[in-house]
Amino acid sequence: MNDSDPTSFIPTSHSYNGSECINATEHDRELGEFLKWLEDDIQSHPEKQIAVDSTLLARLDSLIGKLDVDINSPLLAEDE
């Protein structure tokens, strides 16, 4: 393990949809960039934040509550 890189112990590739591989370090970098953007946006625009209350949860449940999603299944061509 490389002490200067905390992600050095992560395997170098992950399977994605069974056909593509992405470098774990690249994935971590992209996730880090997204999280930094999200943090900056939250700090810059706190007025955009909304509370997740029972009314919103009920609305979300009415829209997608009965939908089963398998995040490990590849998308169909018409869904991409």
TATA-V35725 format. One record per pair of residues at least 24 apart in sequence whose ideal C-beta (glycine too) atoms are under 8 Angstrom apart, sorted by the first residue. I is the first residue (numbers start at 0). GAP is how many residues later the second one is. Records with the same first field share a line. If there is no record, write none. Layout:
# TATA-V35725
I->GAP / GAP
This chain:
# TATA-V35725
16->57 / 58
17->56
18->55
